[in-house]
Amino acid sequence: MASQLFSAELTAEGHLVDSGIMAAIMDCIIKNQGQYEISEFVMGRTNQDISRAKFKVFSPNPLDLEKICESLHTLGCQGVTEDDATLKTAEKDWVVPDDFYSTTNHQTEVKIGGKWIGVQNQRMDAVLVCRKENESWSAFCCKLRNVRANDLVVCGYKGIRIKPEFKERDREDFAFMDSEVSSERRVRVAVGKVARILLEKKRNGEKIGVTAGPVVIHTGGAEYLSKLIKERFIDFILAGNALAVHDIEQSLFHTSLGIDVDSGEPVEDGHRNHMRAINAIFRQGSIKNAVNAKILSQGIFYECVQNNVPFVLAGSIRDDGPLPEVITDMNQAQAAYFEKIQGCSMMLILSTMLHGIGVGNMLPGRVKTICVDINPAVVTKLADRGSHQTIGIVTDVGTFLSALYAELKHLTA
């Protein structure tokens, strides 16, 4: 067979069996009309040990073989004899060679001068830029807009290896949450698991973030998110203008979008309350000034200021105001989000598809990501867009936050 076909010898290592990577490798080869022959397979003896495989891929067409090898690269496969990465010069600012390598959120390394170099600032949908200083090479993920003329850009896929994260056992425990709006019992089970994971990470000194939309306010979740911030379960908040505006509206006027938060009835002239909230903050100059002046005395952002929990607010075209803290330049907002998530170990994405997908694209695959939304389609979109580590919980976000806070208090008691 080998004499009639073009072939390539590849290797793979990691949690190949329990994470389904080996099955995905075989499926990829067959789907692309290739054939394979496994010459070596060493399976890890425990659930912590990695497995190793060496195999050949065959195809009657060299271009098809190249396509298969490139697809297998995204699963962590690489050539048995791997050459250095191909570096090409960026012709001008923002412009890279056509065959640039597009990054994933998996841990990545680049081979330069015969040595593998870890990539910094791992994120998806970026390019790899390499630099040499004092005979030492470095490689990092770089957004296209940050590429400068003469930067050395990694091209093709050879000389690059990625290490897919293994499929964590607790992901299976959440699988039943994804398919439909969950029953009350199922929500309690999922909340209990999230609470235990969050508490374990906090006890280990790890960083927990929240990305939230205004539905948190409309569903009555602000009270519980405020308590989570006050009691230091949360280390930072990422959001848009709307979350802050409606949080402040509720704090000042007891309404959300002009609806009384207790009775659910419209309030006379309530439609203008969110504008009054914006005006009150502008009068003080900032949210922090409003807290210091005792104009703002409760709510999510009151607790952020009082407990020195940082937040970043990114603007959009539909914003009213926006509030003074809102970053209206999208490039600057992206950079501020990315800076804040450095070192993050767990991210709760609460009823915000826009900001949730944006943050998901910035997170390395190793970050535990929990997406909560009443719409089943939303909780699958992150995974569809490459954030494979996302666990979806389909439920009302206000109910989720109330139950999460209660469970954390129970566990810490």
C-alpha positions, 0 to 999 in steps of 0.5 A: 500500500505504501508504495502506491500512496503518498505518506506522512509519519506523525505522532500524538501524545496526551489524553488520547483515549479519555478525551476522544482525541484518538477517535477524532484523529481516525475520523479526520483521516477517514473523512478526508479519504485517507488511510492510516496505519498505527505503528506504536501506541502506548496507553497511559496507565492511570487517568493522570498519565498521557498516552502516545501514538505513532502512525502513518497517514496515506493518500493518493494525492499529495495535496490531499495528504497535506490537507489531512496533516494540517487538519490533524495538526489542530488535534495535536499531531505533528511530524516525527521529524519536525522542522523549524517553523517558517518565519516570514516578514510582515510587509507593513502594519496590520498586514501578514503573509497569506499563509499565516498560522491562525492560533487556537486557544490551546497551549502552543509551542513554536520550534526555532533553532531546534528548540521548542518555545512556549507561546505567550498570551495564548488566545484564538484568532491571532497570529504568531509573532517571533522576536529575538533578543540577546540570542533568545527567541520569544513567541506570542499571540498577536492580533492583526491590528497589532502587527507591525512592518517587519515583524516575524510571523509564523506561517504554515503549520509545520514547526508548531505544536499544540497541546489540546486540553484533556476532557475533564471528568466533571464535564460529563456531569454537566452534559445533561444540562445542555439539551433543554431548559432544565428542571429545578432539580437539574439546576440544583445539581449543576449549581452544586457542582459549580459552587464546589469548583468555584470554592476549590479554586478560591481556596487555591488562590485562583482568579475568578471572573464574571462576564455579565449582561443586563438580564442579571438585573432584570431577573433579580440576580443583582442582589446575589451577584452583589453578595458574591462580590462583597464576600470576595468570591468574584475577583473582577467583572467584565460587562457592557454599559447596560449592566451598569446602567440598569444596576444603578437604575435599580439601586437609585429608583428600584426599577429595571427598564422602568418596571418595579423590581418587586411588583413587576408593574410599570412605574409612571415615567419609569421609561426615563429612569435609566436616563436619570441614572446615567445623569446622576453618575455624570453629575458626580463624574464617575461611579466611584465618585457617586459611591464616595458621595453616598449617591450610590449605596447598593448594587453590583458596582457599589460593591465593586467600588467598596471592595476594590473589585475591578471592572471593565465596561465595553461600549456598543453602538446601542448604548445610552450615555454611555457611563463615564467608565465605558470604553467606547473604542473597541480596540481599547476595550478588547485590550482592557478585557484581555489584560483583566483575564490574565491569570483567570482560572474560572469564568462565569458568563451570565446571559450575555451572548455578545460579551460572552463570545468576545471573552470566550475568544480571548480565554485559553482552553485551560480556563474553566468556563460556565455559560448560563442562559435561558436560551439553549442556543446561546450556551452552545454558541461559545463551543461552536466558535471554538471555546471548547471548554465551555459548560452550558447551563440552561436556566434563568440567570437570576435563579442560578445566582440565587442558588449559587450564593446559597450553595456557597454559603452552605459549603463555607458554613 
